[in-house]
Amino acid sequence: MSDGKHGPQPSLRPTAASTIAVAALAGAALTLLLVARYYQQAPDLTWYNSAVILALAVLLAWLAWTTRKALHPGGKRLQEAAVDAKPPPGAGRLDGPEHALQIARFAVLGKAASIAGAAFFGAYLGFTVWLAVQAGRLTAAADDLPDAVLGTVACALLTAAAVWLEHSCRIPPQDGDEDRRDRP
């Protein structure tokens, strides 16, 4: 889109909840179809797969926390209480093009990880449901169930951390940016 004055505007938009839901449902449906037919050939579920996903969730949560802290120094309540007080130059702010690019990269990472995390959450959830139904009939299904539940929780945490990171990358409006609020 171009408004004629400023050239093309960035088009990265926050991930919609419906996109996350569709990714999760697609992952669950595909997994339920595949696991019902190919469970015997499926690789073993292990706890360390979930540990890697949890580590990634912790990393994304840390990036979200530090990015939010840098973009919103002092928090909203403190800023509202000290409207006239100005922070010292560079205090907690991410200024300059290199920092703007870093924030954009974090936003893209958050968007990608939220969709992938949701798809894997759906896959683990579909696998967990199938294993729970088959646990009374198949010993292997009962043995795999705890690892599937752990994977489901890990993917849910990954998705939540990714959405938080994406949300934390929103730059608050600055003085003189009132006209930007009207643009999509």
GIKADA-V727938 format. One line per field, one symbol per residue. ss: DSSP state (H for helix, E for strand, C for the rest). phi: phi as a letter, one per 40 degrees, with the letter a starting at -180 (. if undefined). psi: psi as a letter, one per 20 degrees, with the letter a starting at -180 (. if undefined). Layout:
ss = ???
phi = ???
psi = ???
//
This chain:
ss = CECCCCCECCCCCCCCHHHHHHHHHHHHHHHHHHHHHHHHHCCCCCHHHHHHHHHHHHHHHHHHHHHHHHHCCCHHHHHHHCCCCCCCCCCCCCCCHHHHHHHHHHHHHHHHHHHHHHHHHHHHHHHHHHHHHHCCCCHHHHHHHHHHHHHHHHHHHHHHHHHHHHHHCCCCCCCCCHHHHHCC
phi = .bcgcbgccdbcbdcccccccccccccccccccccccbdccccccbcccccccccccccccccccccccccbcggccccccbcccbccdgcgcbbgccccccccccccdcccccccccccdccccccccccccccccbccccccdcccccccccccccccccccccccccccccdgbccccccc
psi = qpjhgjaqqqjoqqpqhhgggggghggggggggghhhkhhiqqqpqhhghhgghghggghggggghgghhhmpirgghhhhmghppqqpjniqnqqhhhhhgggghgggggghhgghgghggghgggggghhhihhhphhghhighhggghggghghggghghggghiippqqrpjjhhhhhq.
//
